[in-house]
Each structure stands twice: as C-alpha cells, then as structure tokens.
Amino acid sequence: MTEAWHADEAQQWRSGRWSLEVRGDEFADLAYDDRVVLRSVRAVVRDRNWDTATLVVDRIDARDLALTLHVHSTGLGSDLRGIVRAEVRTGGLRVLTDLESQTAFSTNRTGLVVLHPPVLAGSPLRVTHPDGRVEASTFPSRISPHQPAVDIARLAWSHDGLDVALGFEGDVFEMEDQRNWTDASYKTYSRPLALPFPYALAAGERVSQWIDVRVAGEPVAPMVDAVTRLRLTAGPPFPAIAVAAATAPDPAPATPAAPAHAAAVLVELDLATRNWRAALARATASGLPLDVRFVLADDDPAAIREGARALQDLAVVRATAFWPTGPARHVSDLDAIALLREALDDAGVQTHVVGGARSHFTELNREHHRLPRGLDGIVFSSTPLFHSRGTAQLVESLPIQRLVATQAAGIAGGLPVHVGPISLRPHFNDVATTPPPMPAHDDLRDGYGPALTDGSADRRQDAPELAAWTVASAAALAVPGVATLAYFEEWGPRGLRSAAGSARPVLEAVTALAALSGAPGLRGDTPDGLVWAIGARTGDTTTVLVANLDRRPRTVDVELPDGGSRHVDVEPGTFTRV
C-alpha cells in the first residue's frame, strides 16, 4: 500500500500478556493475550471550537514494563507539555497522562479519552458512579443519540471470554456513542458535557489523569478461513451516484469534471456569503441536475427568496434549507422548510423538497423529531475523519456506515435517503463556537465553504487505495431505502480530479459505481469489515465490484442470488470488477 495511505504506521510494544500499538500520539488496539480490549487510549487537547491541537511526540521511551510518550501540544493557542504512559502493574495495565499548560488556554476538553470497540454492541455493562452506586446497563446495539452512560468512576463488562474492568481517576467521565459520526467506537471521556465549556487552564496548571485496566479469563480462539465468502442478495435498484460541486479557488480546469453517468451535482449555498451566486453558476457548468442545500441567513431570512429565484430555469432534482445557528442548528426544521417552500412557490420552481441534517448522522439521529411532515426525502452527510485522522479510522468506519445507513432508512420511514456530501474530512465545523470564515469577494478567486477551512483537504485524496475505500463505502451505504450517494467534489483538493483537471484514482471507482445506478442491486454483508462486494444486473450482465481494504491479498468467493459464484483474488488496497 502507498505511503500516503499508511503514513501512520504503528510501532508495536509488548509486555507479558499485554500489547499495544503506538499510532502517532495514541495507544491503539490495547490487547490482552492478543485480544483487543480497548480500541484506543490517547490524550487530547481541544480548543473552544472543539478543534484538536497537534500532540507532538518528542521521543518514545520503551522499556519492559512501561512505554512513555514525551509530548507537547502545538497550534490553536495551546502549549501543554508532559507525558502519556502505559505501564504494566500487578494485575493490570495503567495508562496515564500528566500535562502542564505553559500558557493560559481556553479548552473544551483536555485529558484522556478511551475508545471501546464496536463489537461490544449489546454486551452488558456495569457502571460504578463516584458515590459507589452500581448501575446495570448495556453497550447500545442501535446507535444511541445521547450518552449511554454518565457520571462514571468505573466500567466493567464481559465479552469473548474476557472480563474487563476500567477504573478512572483525575476527573468524572462519561460515554458517548461515536458511531453517530461513523467512528468504530464508543468513547469514554472527561469532562462532563453538562459542565460549562470552554473552561480555562491557567499557566502552570496540570492535567493528571489515569485509567486502570484489569482483565481476567481466557479469550475465545477465533475461527480463520483462508477464503473470504461473500453472499449477495437481490434487492432494490442500485443508488444514483452524485458528486459535490467544487469549492476550490478559481480557475476551474478545462477538463470535464463530473464522472460519466453521474446523476446530479450537490451544491451548498450559504446565503450569508457574498459569492453564493458564483458557487451556483459553477455548479451548473457540468450540465447535470442540481441537488441544492441552502444555508439560511440568520440576519436576513428573506434571502431565501433570492436564492429560490436563482434556481429558475435550472434543472433541480431536490432542495432543502438549514439553519446555521439556534436550537435547530444545521437541521431543516418546520420553519426552515416553510420558508423554502414559500420561496420556491413564489419563484415557480418545482422540485422535491427534502430535509434532514447538514452535518453528520448525529444530528439526524438526535433531531429528526424537528423534521416536518410531507418531505420528499431525508438527507445527511458523512465524514469518517471527524474525531481521528488515521487511516485505521477511515477503514474501520466502513461497517459503521452500514449501521448508520440502515438506521437512517428506519428514521426516514419509507422516504428515500440521500447521503452526501461524503468527504474524508468535514465540509464545515458543525461544533464551532465562533463564526465560520467568510469569503472576501463576490467571485470564487478564494473558493468557498471547505476551501476556506484549514485542514479540510486530506493527503489520501490522491491515494490509489481511496478507490477501493469508495467501492467499499458504497457497498456499506447502499442499503434498501438509500437512493443517492454523493462522493467527493468534482475537482480541487477534495475532488475526483485535481485543480488542474487530472483524474485521481478515485474517479475510476465513482465512475464504476455510477454505471450501476438504477439497475437491480446486489447487496451483501462483510465478514470482517475489510472485504466488501456490491453489484447490479444490467440486462443479461451481472457486474460485481469487490474491494479489499486489508493489508494482504484476499481470495474471495462471491455467491450470487441465482446460485452462481465468482472466485477472485484481490490485491490489498484495490478493487476489481467481476
């Protein structure tokens, strides 16, 4: 696999029955007798907008009984220095952090976070509170919209032959279901969100926390099959494949941007910006129908009328509107949709009116009660690299995308679900407590939207492996009820093509998926989250795309609904057409 895809290579550490990997600033895959009991433990430093400061690892001290990261934070006005350590103690493993702030710093969270693997879904959970009370609970099977456990001093559970207990010191912790953001984890963190934030760290103030991990029992031996077997079943038509409009600065490339067979261009128009008209004009250049997402102007709700008039004489397949602030922030509630419908009617624009969340599935899961009746569909976006930017997180998000899509279809109650934009990193900061960056010009010389946000582009956009990831993502998301998948932008740093117009490897994958749109679909489950297959029947031809996100070649048997099968060898980080 390419360096861009696996630049975050891990360093292994083992002490007796314990082992873990160092991936950048985190201790990942903490295992007992090679069975992972915790997905990750890391120290985080987050500013008042929930942006995460970089934790630089200055050096690593690896000894028989302890592994120490000497770290300092940089960026976002932070300057914390200290250690993150894993040390084997009698009966268990302790992970601790001791950080000292060199300056006054306004933070929403600074301290340790623990990620629990998603295989724990449905497992009984015992929560001990600081006052000694013990509460019986479970790791949620369905994605929980709110914290499944709060006021935590200790957690205990059993799974796969092991009894695991965690004790927390240094703060009161609580848990959230990170699968809302397609993270493959439940997260236990401090400080409780019910407390005010941001809060101040004074110069010289220390943050000291530790987590004690104790394990008993013997892990169940896994079953291994040399051949990966995938069974596909016939179902509804394969979703339409769309693409988001480019947000990069001008000039636009001369090369046609949209992939062949693409169904629409998704464009987000922030009516509070100076250049939303220029963004709309660019989106129409492909000649494809438009999927329009309006962001209402808080100080000028009537601006939606001008936005609707701008859609006259354009092919618009669907439209919606979101509030940028307030109790229904980033959600198309009754008032937002009423403003949109009235504006479209006055402008004589006929299109499907949809609603949902501008941001992640999180907001759809928590706020879908705000959606009005009479919608023509449900929308939300997907961003796997919201909490973590490692490639492991990107790959591990795939089975969670399947869960998210299935739950979204249930929320939709029979309405079509349109997922997008699907991007590696967020197209805006939905948790910021300060206003977003605004364009300084009426044109697109500086771009708009994510082009104005630091860190919205990702080096893996150029990686060949992203093509395999995109096929696997479509296989995960294309459940019955999902009507559209909108992948990446037309061109630019977040695009299927570069700013110069040259094709990236991911363009081949999106084009292959788009060719299946509307044909009777073939769907199936993945045995391990690493190998996926998706297909469709066009006439007498059955086409199946098989993607392998593993680091080793995989031999795959694909069983078709008619009883036939396909046998294929798939190289790591690639997809193949069968």
C-alpha positions as CSV (number, residue, x, y, z in Angstrom):
1,M,0.0,0.0,0.0
2,T,1.1,3.6,-0.7
3,E,2.8,5.8,1.9
4,A,0.0,8.4,1.6
5,W,-2.5,5.8,2.8
6,H,-0.4,4.3,5.6
7,A,1.8,7.2,6.7
8,D,0.6,6.5,10.2
9,E,2.4,3.2,10.5
10,A,2.3,1.7,14.0
11,Q,5.1,0.8,16.5
12,Q,4.4,-2.4,18.4
13,W,5.0,-2.7,22.2
14,R,4.5,-5.9,24.3
15,S,4.9,-6.6,28.0
16,G,3.9,-10.0,29.2
17,R,0.3,-10.7,28.3
18,W,-0.3,-7.0,27.3
19,S,0.4,-5.4,23.9
20,L,-0.5,-2.2,22.0
21,E,0.4,-0.2,19.0
22,V,1.7,3.4,19.0
23,R,0.0,5.3,16.2
24,G,1.1,8.9,16.3
25,D,0.1,10.2,19.7
26,E,-2.3,7.3,20.6
27,F,-2.0,3.9,22.2
28,A,-4.1,1.8,19.8
29,D,-5.5,-1.7,20.0
30,L,-4.7,-2.4,23.6
31,A,-4.8,-6.2,23.8
32,Y,-4.6,-8.9,26.4
33,D,-3.3,-12.2,25.0
34,D,-3.6,-10.6,21.6
35,R,-7.3,-10.0,22.0
36,V,-8.2,-6.3,21.7
37,V,-10.0,-5.0,24.8
38,L,-9.7,-1.2,24.1
39,R,-9.6,0.3,20.6
40,S,-7.5,3.3,21.8
41,V,-6.4,5.5,24.7
42,R,-5.0,8.9,24.0
43,A,-4.6,12.4,25.5
44,V,-6.4,15.1,23.6
45,V,-6.2,18.9,23.7
46,R,-9.2,20.7,22.2
47,D,-9.8,24.4,21.9
48,R,-13.1,26.4,22.3
49,N,-14.3,25.3,18.8
50,W,-13.6,21.6,19.5
51,D,-10.7,21.7,17.1
52,T,-7.9,19.4,18.2
53,A,-4.4,20.7,18.8
54,T,-1.5,18.6,17.4
55,L,0.2,16.5,20.1
56,V,3.8,16.2,19.0
57,V,5.7,13.1,20.2
58,D,9.2,14.4,21.1
59,R,10.5,11.0,22.0
60,I,9.5,7.5,23.0
61,D,10.9,5.5,25.9
62,A,10.1,1.8,25.6
63,R,11.0,-0.4,28.5
64,D,9.9,-3.9,29.6
65,L,7.2,-2.6,31.9
66,A,6.4,0.9,30.6
67,L,6.1,2.8,27.4
68,T,6.3,6.6,27.7
69,L,5.5,9.2,25.1
70,H,7.1,12.6,25.9
71,V,4.8,15.1,24.2
72,H,3.9,18.7,23.7
73,S,0.9,20.3,22.1
74,T,1.1,22.9,19.3
75,G,-1.4,25.0,17.5
76,L,-4.8,26.7,18.4
77,G,-3.0,28.7,21.1
78,S,-2.1,25.7,23.2
79,D,1.3,24.8,24.8
80,L,1.0,21.8,27.1
81,R,4.0,19.6,27.8
82,G,4.3,16.3,29.6
83,I,3.9,12.6,29.2
84,V,1.4,9.9,28.2
85,R,2.4,6.5,29.6
86,A,1.3,2.8,29.6
87,E,2.7,0.8,32.4
88,V,2.2,-2.8,33.5
89,R,1.3,-3.2,37.1
90,T,0.4,-6.2,39.2
91,G,-3.0,-7.3,38.0
92,G,-3.4,-4.8,35.2
93,L,-2.3,-2.0,32.9
94,R,-2.3,1.7,33.8
95,V,-2.5,4.4,31.2
96,L,-1.8,7.9,32.5
97,T,-1.2,11.4,31.3
98,D,0.5,14.3,33.1
99,L,0.4,17.6,31.1
100,E,1.3,21.1,32.2
101,S,0.0,24.1,30.4
102,Q,2.7,26.7,29.7
103,T,0.2,29.4,28.9
104,A,-3.4,30.3,29.7
105,F,-5.6,28.2,27.4
106,S,-9.3,28.1,26.8
107,T,-10.3,24.5,26.2
108,N,-13.5,22.4,25.8
109,R,-11.6,19.2,26.7
110,T,-8.1,18.3,27.8
111,G,-7.3,14.9,29.1
112,L,-7.6,11.2,28.3
113,V,-10.2,9.6,26.1
114,V,-10.9,5.8,25.8
115,L,-12.3,4.2,22.7
116,H,-14.2,0.9,23.2
117,P,-14.5,-1.5,20.1
118,P,-17.9,-1.7,18.4
119,V,-18.0,-5.5,18.8
120,L,-19.2,-4.8,22.4
121,A,-22.6,-3.7,21.0
122,G,-25.3,-5.4,23.1
123,S,-22.9,-6.5,25.8
124,P,-24.0,-6.0,29.4
125,L,-22.2,-3.0,31.1
126,R,-21.8,-2.2,34.8
127,V,-21.3,1.4,35.6
128,T,-20.0,2.4,39.0
129,H,-20.6,6.1,39.9
130,P,-18.4,8.2,42.1
131,D,-20.7,7.8,45.1
132,G,-20.3,4.0,44.8
133,R,-23.7,3.2,43.2
134,V,-23.6,0.5,40.6
135,E,-25.9,0.7,37.6
136,A,-26.7,-2.2,35.1
137,S,-26.6,-1.0,31.5
138,T,-25.5,-2.2,28.1
139,F,-23.4,-1.0,25.2
140,P,-26.1,0.1,22.8
141,S,-26.9,-2.0,19.8
142,R,-28.7,0.8,17.9
143,I,-26.7,4.0,17.6
144,S,-27.6,6.0,20.8
145,P,-28.4,9.6,20.1
146,H,-27.2,10.6,23.6
147,Q,-24.7,9.5,26.2
148,P,-25.4,5.8,27.2
149,A,-23.5,6.3,30.5
150,V,-22.7,9.3,32.6
151,D,-21.0,10.1,36.0
152,I,-18.5,7.3,35.6
153,A,-15.9,6.2,38.1
154,R,-15.6,2.6,36.9
155,L,-16.8,0.4,34.0
156,A,-17.0,-3.4,33.7
157,W,-18.1,-5.8,31.1
158,S,-17.6,-9.3,29.7
159,H,-17.0,-10.3,26.1
160,D,-15.4,-13.0,24.1
161,G,-14.3,-14.9,27.2
162,L,-12.7,-11.9,29.0
163,D,-13.9,-9.9,32.0
164,V,-12.7,-6.3,31.7
165,A,-12.8,-3.5,34.3
166,L,-11.7,0.1,33.9
167,G,-11.2,2.5,36.8
168,F,-10.9,6.2,36.1
169,E,-9.1,8.8,38.2
170,G,-8.5,12.6,37.8
171,D,-12.0,13.6,36.7
172,V,-15.5,12.4,36.3
173,F,-16.0,10.6,32.9
174,E,-19.0,9.9,30.7
175,M,-19.6,7.9,27.5
176,E,-20.9,8.8,24.0
177,D,-21.7,6.6,21.0
178,Q,-19.2,7.7,18.4
179,R,-20.9,5.5,15.8
180,N,-23.0,8.6,15.3
181,W,-20.0,10.0,13.4
182,T,-19.2,6.6,11.7
183,D,-16.4,6.1,14.2
184,A,-16.0,2.5,15.1
185,S,-16.1,3.0,18.8
186,Y,-17.9,4.1,22.0
187,K,-15.9,6.9,23.6
188,T,-15.4,7.5,27.4
189,Y,-14.1,10.9,28.1
190,S,-13.9,13.7,30.7
191,R,-15.1,16.4,31.4
192,P,-18.9,16.0,31.5
193,L,-20.6,18.0,28.8
194,A,-23.2,19.2,31.3
195,L,-20.5,21.4,32.8
196,P,-19.8,24.8,31.2
197,F,-17.3,25.0,28.3
198,P,-15.0,26.3,27.3
199,Y,-13.1,26.4,30.6
200,A,-9.7,27.9,31.4
201,L,-6.4,26.2,32.0
202,A,-4.1,28.6,33.8
203,A,-0.4,28.9,33.0
204,G,1.3,26.2,35.2
205,E,-1.9,24.2,35.7
206,R,-1.5,20.5,35.4
207,V,-3.9,17.9,33.9
208,S,-3.3,14.5,35.6
209,Q,-5.5,11.5,34.8
210,W,-5.1,7.8,34.7
211,I,-7.1,4.7,33.7
212,D,-6.5,1.3,35.3
213,V,-7.4,-1.7,33.0
214,R,-7.9,-5.2,34.6
215,V,-8.7,-8.3,32.6
216,A,-9.5,-11.9,33.7
217,G,-10.4,-15.0,31.8
218,E,-9.2,-16.6,28.6
219,P,-10.1,-15.2,25.2
220,V,-12.1,-17.4,22.8
221,A,-10.0,-18.6,19.9
222,P,-11.1,-17.0,16.6
223,M,-12.1,-19.1,13.5
224,V,-10.0,-18.5,10.4
225,D,-10.9,-19.3,6.9
226,A,-8.4,-19.0,4.0
227,V,-11.2,-18.0,1.6
228,T,-13.4,-15.0,2.2
229,R,-17.0,-15.8,1.4
230,L,-19.5,-13.1,0.4
231,R,-23.1,-13.8,-0.3
232,L,-25.1,-11.2,-2.4
233,T,-28.8,-11.0,-2.5
234,A,-31.1,-9.2,-4.9
235,G,-32.8,-6.0,-3.8
236,P,-34.0,-2.5,-4.9
237,P,-32.2,-0.6,-7.6
238,F,-28.6,0.5,-7.0
239,P,-28.5,4.1,-5.7
240,A,-27.8,7.0,-8.0
241,I,-24.3,8.4,-7.8
242,A,-23.8,12.1,-7.5
243,V,-20.8,14.4,-6.9
244,A,-20.5,17.6,-4.9
245,A,-19.7,20.9,-6.6
246,A,-16.1,22.0,-6.5
247,T,-15.4,24.6,-3.7
248,A,-11.7,25.2,-4.6
249,P,-10.4,28.6,-5.8
250,D,-10.6,29.5,-9.5
251,P,-9.6,28.9,-12.2
252,A,-11.7,25.8,-13.0
253,P,-10.0,23.1,-15.1
254,A,-11.0,22.8,-18.8
255,T,-11.4,19.0,-18.4
256,P,-15.0,17.9,-17.8
257,A,-15.3,17.4,-14.1
258,A,-18.3,15.2,-13.4
259,P,-17.8,11.4,-13.8
260,A,-19.7,9.6,-16.5
261,H,-23.3,8.5,-15.5
262,A,-23.3,10.9,-12.5
263,A,-26.9,11.7,-11.6
264,A,-26.5,15.2,-10.0
265,V,-24.2,17.8,-8.6
266,L,-24.8,18.7,-5.0
267,V,-24.1,22.3,-4.1
268,E,-24.3,24.0,-0.8
269,L,-25.2,27.7,-0.9
270,D,-24.7,29.8,2.2
271,L,-27.0,32.8,1.7
272,A,-25.0,34.9,4.1
273,T,-21.9,34.8,1.9
274,R,-21.1,37.2,-0.9
275,N,-20.3,34.6,-3.5
276,W,-23.1,32.1,-3.3
277,R,-24.3,33.1,-6.8
278,A,-20.9,32.4,-8.2
279,A,-20.9,29.0,-6.5
280,L,-24.3,28.2,-8.1
281,A,-23.1,29.3,-11.5
282,R,-20.1,27.0,-11.2
283,A,-22.3,24.0,-10.1
284,T,-24.4,24.4,-13.3
285,A,-21.3,24.1,-15.6
286,S,-21.5,20.3,-15.7
287,G,-25.0,20.4,-17.2
288,L,-26.2,17.9,-14.6
289,P,-29.3,18.4,-12.4
290,L,-28.7,20.1,-9.1
291,D,-29.2,19.0,-5.5
292,V,-29.3,22.3,-3.7
293,R,-28.7,22.8,0.0
294,F,-29.4,26.3,1.2
295,V,-27.9,27.6,4.5
296,L,-30.3,30.3,5.6
297,A,-29.0,33.8,6.5
298,D,-29.8,34.4,10.2
299,D,-29.9,38.2,9.8
300,D,-32.0,38.0,6.6
301,P,-34.4,35.1,6.4
302,A,-35.9,36.7,3.2
303,A,-32.7,36.0,1.4
304,I,-34.1,32.5,0.6
305,R,-36.5,34.2,-1.9
306,E,-33.5,35.4,-3.9
307,G,-31.9,32.0,-3.7
308,A,-35.1,30.4,-5.0
309,R,-35.3,32.9,-7.9
310,A,-31.8,31.9,-8.8
311,L,-33.0,28.4,-9.5
312,Q,-35.5,29.5,-12.1
313,D,-34.8,27.8,-15.5
314,L,-32.4,25.3,-13.8
315,A,-32.8,21.5,-13.5
316,V,-33.1,21.0,-9.8
317,V,-33.8,17.4,-8.5
318,R,-34.2,18.4,-4.8
319,A,-33.7,21.2,-2.4
320,T,-33.6,21.8,1.3
321,A,-32.6,24.5,3.8
322,F,-30.8,24.5,7.1
323,W,-30.5,27.0,10.0
324,P,-26.8,28.0,10.7
325,T,-27.5,28.8,14.4
326,G,-30.1,28.4,17.1
327,P,-31.9,25.4,18.6
328,A,-32.3,23.7,15.2
329,R,-28.8,24.5,14.1
330,H,-27.8,22.5,10.9
331,V,-31.2,20.9,10.8
332,S,-34.1,21.6,8.3
333,D,-36.9,22.1,10.8
334,L,-40.5,23.1,10.2
335,D,-39.7,26.8,9.9
336,A,-36.8,26.4,7.6
337,I,-38.8,24.1,5.2
338,A,-41.8,26.5,5.4
339,L,-39.5,29.4,4.3
340,L,-38.1,27.3,1.5
341,R,-41.5,26.1,0.2
342,E,-42.9,29.6,0.1
343,A,-39.8,30.9,-1.7
344,L,-39.9,28.1,-4.3
345,D,-43.6,28.6,-4.9
346,D,-43.2,32.3,-5.4
347,A,-40.3,31.6,-7.8
348,G,-42.3,29.0,-9.7
349,V,-39.6,26.4,-9.1
350,Q,-40.9,22.8,-8.9
351,T,-38.7,20.3,-7.2
352,H,-38.6,17.7,-4.5
353,V,-38.3,19.3,-1.0
354,V,-36.1,17.2,1.3
355,G,-35.0,17.6,4.9
356,G,-32.5,16.3,7.4
357,A,-29.1,17.3,8.7
358,R,-26.4,19.5,7.1
359,S,-23.8,17.7,9.1
360,H,-23.4,14.1,10.4
361,F,-25.9,11.4,11.1
362,T,-25.5,12.5,14.7
363,E,-27.8,15.5,14.2
364,L,-30.3,13.4,12.2
365,N,-30.3,10.8,15.0
366,R,-30.8,13.4,17.7
367,E,-33.0,16.0,16.0
368,H,-35.2,14.1,13.5
369,H,-38.3,15.0,15.6
370,R,-37.8,18.6,14.3
371,L,-38.4,17.5,10.6
372,P,-41.8,18.5,9.2
373,R,-44.2,16.1,7.6
374,G,-44.6,16.0,3.9
375,L,-40.9,15.8,2.9
376,D,-39.9,14.1,-0.3
377,G,-36.7,12.6,1.2
378,I,-34.1,12.6,4.0
379,V,-30.5,13.9,3.8
380,F,-27.4,13.9,5.9
381,S,-23.6,14.0,5.2
382,S,-20.9,11.5,6.1
383,T,-17.4,12.3,7.3
384,P,-15.3,9.4,8.7
385,L,-12.3,11.6,9.7
386,F,-14.1,13.8,12.2
387,H,-12.6,12.7,15.5
388,S,-9.5,11.0,14.2
389,R,-7.5,11.3,11.0
390,G,-5.7,8.0,11.0
391,T,-6.2,5.5,8.1
392,A,-7.3,2.9,10.6
393,Q,-10.2,5.1,11.5
394,L,-11.0,5.5,7.8
395,V,-11.2,1.8,7.2
396,E,-12.9,1.0,10.5
397,S,-15.7,3.4,9.6
398,L,-17.0,1.1,6.8
399,P,-19.1,-1.3,8.9
400,I,-20.4,1.6,10.9
401,Q,-21.5,3.3,7.6
402,R,-23.7,0.2,7.1
403,L,-25.2,0.6,10.5
404,V,-25.8,4.4,10.0
405,A,-27.4,3.9,6.6
406,T,-29.7,1.2,8.0
407,Q,-30.8,3.3,10.9
408,A,-31.2,6.4,8.7
409,A,-33.5,4.4,6.4
410,G,-35.6,3.5,9.5
411,I,-35.8,7.1,10.6
412,A,-36.9,8.0,7.0
413,G,-39.9,5.6,7.3
414,G,-40.0,4.8,3.6
415,L,-38.8,8.1,2.2
416,P,-35.7,8.0,0.0
417,V,-32.4,8.7,1.8
418,H,-29.8,10.8,0.1
419,V,-26.4,10.5,1.7
420,G,-23.9,13.3,0.9
421,P,-21.7,15.1,0.6
422,I,-19.5,12.2,1.5
423,S,-16.0,13.5,2.2
424,L,-12.9,12.4,4.1
425,R,-12.9,15.4,6.4
426,P,-15.8,17.7,7.4
427,H,-17.0,20.3,4.8
428,F,-17.7,22.7,7.7
429,N,-17.1,22.8,11.5
430,D,-20.6,22.0,12.9
431,V,-19.5,22.3,16.5
432,A,-17.6,25.7,16.2
433,T,-18.5,28.3,18.8
434,T,-17.1,31.1,16.6
435,P,-18.5,32.2,13.2
436,P,-17.2,30.4,10.1
437,P,-14.7,32.0,7.7
438,M,-16.4,34.1,5.1
439,P,-15.3,34.8,1.5
440,A,-14.0,38.3,0.9
441,H,-15.1,38.6,-2.7
442,D,-18.2,38.0,-4.9
443,D,-16.3,35.6,-7.1
444,L,-14.5,32.3,-6.5
445,R,-10.9,33.5,-6.5
446,D,-10.6,32.2,-2.9
447,G,-13.1,29.4,-3.3
448,Y,-15.9,28.9,-0.7
449,G,-17.1,26.6,2.0
450,P,-14.5,24.0,2.9
451,A,-11.9,25.7,0.8
452,L,-11.8,28.4,3.5
453,T,-11.3,25.9,6.3
454,D,-7.9,24.8,7.4
455,G,-7.4,21.1,7.3
456,S,-10.5,20.2,5.2
457,A,-8.3,18.6,2.5
458,D,-6.6,15.2,3.0
459,R,-3.4,13.7,1.5
460,R,-5.3,10.4,0.9
461,Q,-7.5,12.0,-1.7
462,D,-4.6,11.2,-4.1
463,A,-4.1,7.6,-2.8
464,P,-5.0,4.7,-5.1
465,E,-6.5,2.9,-2.1
466,L,-9.2,5.6,-1.8
467,A,-10.8,4.0,-4.9
468,A,-11.1,0.7,-3.0
469,W,-12.4,2.5,0.0
470,T,-15.1,4.3,-2.1
471,V,-16.4,1.0,-3.5
472,A,-16.5,-0.5,0.0
473,S,-18.2,2.6,1.3
474,A,-20.9,2.3,-1.4
475,A,-21.3,-1.4,-0.5
476,A,-21.8,-0.4,3.1
477,L,-24.2,2.5,2.4
478,A,-26.3,1.1,-0.4
479,V,-28.9,-0.5,1.8
480,P,-32.6,-0.6,0.8
481,G,-34.0,2.9,1.2
482,V,-30.8,4.8,0.2
483,A,-31.5,6.5,-3.1
484,T,-28.4,8.6,-3.7
485,L,-24.7,8.6,-2.7
486,A,-22.8,11.8,-3.4
487,Y,-19.0,11.3,-3.3
488,F,-16.4,14.0,-3.0
489,E,-16.1,17.1,-5.2
490,E,-15.8,17.5,-8.9
491,W,-12.2,18.9,-8.8
492,G,-9.8,20.5,-6.4
493,P,-8.1,19.3,-3.2
494,R,-11.2,17.4,-2.2
495,G,-12.1,16.3,-5.7
496,L,-12.3,13.4,-8.1
497,R,-9.9,15.4,-10.2
498,S,-7.1,17.8,-9.3
499,A,-7.3,21.5,-9.7
500,A,-5.5,21.1,-13.0
501,G,-8.2,18.6,-14.2
502,S,-6.1,15.4,-14.0
503,A,-8.0,12.3,-12.9
504,R,-7.4,10.9,-9.4
505,P,-7.6,7.1,-8.9
506,V,-10.9,7.5,-7.0
507,L,-12.5,8.8,-10.2
508,E,-12.4,5.3,-11.6
509,A,-14.3,3.9,-8.6
510,V,-17.0,6.6,-8.7
511,T,-17.4,6.1,-12.5
512,A,-17.7,2.3,-12.0
513,L,-20.4,2.8,-9.3
514,A,-22.3,5.4,-11.4
515,A,-22.5,2.8,-14.2
516,L,-24.6,0.6,-11.9
517,S,-27.1,3.3,-10.9
518,G,-30.7,2.3,-11.3
519,A,-30.1,-1.3,-12.2
520,P,-31.4,-4.1,-9.9
521,G,-29.0,-4.1,-7.0
522,L,-27.0,-6.9,-5.4
523,R,-26.0,-6.4,-1.8
524,G,-24.4,-8.4,1.0
525,D,-22.6,-8.3,4.3
526,T,-18.9,-8.2,5.0
527,P,-17.3,-10.9,7.2
528,D,-14.7,-8.7,8.7
529,G,-15.1,-5.1,7.6
530,L,-12.2,-5.3,5.2
531,V,-13.6,-7.1,2.1
532,W,-16.8,-5.8,0.5
533,A,-18.8,-6.5,-2.6
534,I,-21.6,-4.6,-4.4
535,G,-23.2,-5.3,-7.7
536,A,-26.1,-4.9,-10.1
537,R,-27.7,-6.6,-13.1
538,T,-27.9,-4.7,-16.3
539,G,-29.8,-6.8,-18.9
540,D,-28.2,-10.2,-19.0
541,T,-25.0,-8.9,-17.4
542,T,-24.2,-9.2,-13.7
543,T,-21.4,-6.8,-12.6
544,V,-19.9,-7.1,-9.1
545,L,-17.3,-4.8,-7.6
546,V,-15.1,-6.4,-4.9
547,A,-12.9,-4.2,-2.7
548,N,-10.1,-5.3,-0.4
549,L,-9.0,-2.8,2.4
550,D,-6.8,-5.4,4.1
551,R,-3.0,-5.1,4.0
552,R,-2.7,-8.6,2.5
553,P,-4.2,-10.2,-0.7
554,R,-7.5,-11.9,-0.2
555,T,-9.1,-14.8,-2.0
556,V,-12.8,-14.1,-2.3
557,D,-15.8,-16.3,-3.3
558,V,-18.8,-14.2,-4.2
559,E,-22.1,-16.2,-4.2
560,L,-24.8,-14.7,-6.5
561,P,-28.6,-14.9,-6.0
562,D,-29.0,-17.3,-8.9
563,G,-26.8,-19.9,-7.3
564,G,-23.7,-18.9,-9.4
565,S,-20.5,-17.8,-7.9
566,R,-17.4,-15.8,-8.8
567,H,-13.9,-16.6,-7.5
568,V,-11.4,-13.7,-7.5
569,D,-8.1,-12.8,-5.9
570,V,-8.0,-9.1,-4.8
571,E,-4.7,-7.3,-4.0
572,P,-4.5,-5.2,-0.9
573,G,-5.9,-1.7,-1.2
574,T,-7.6,-2.3,-4.6
575,F,-11.0,-3.1,-6.1
576,T,-11.7,-5.4,-9.0
577,R,-14.7,-5.7,-11.4
578,V,-16.0,-9.2,-11.7
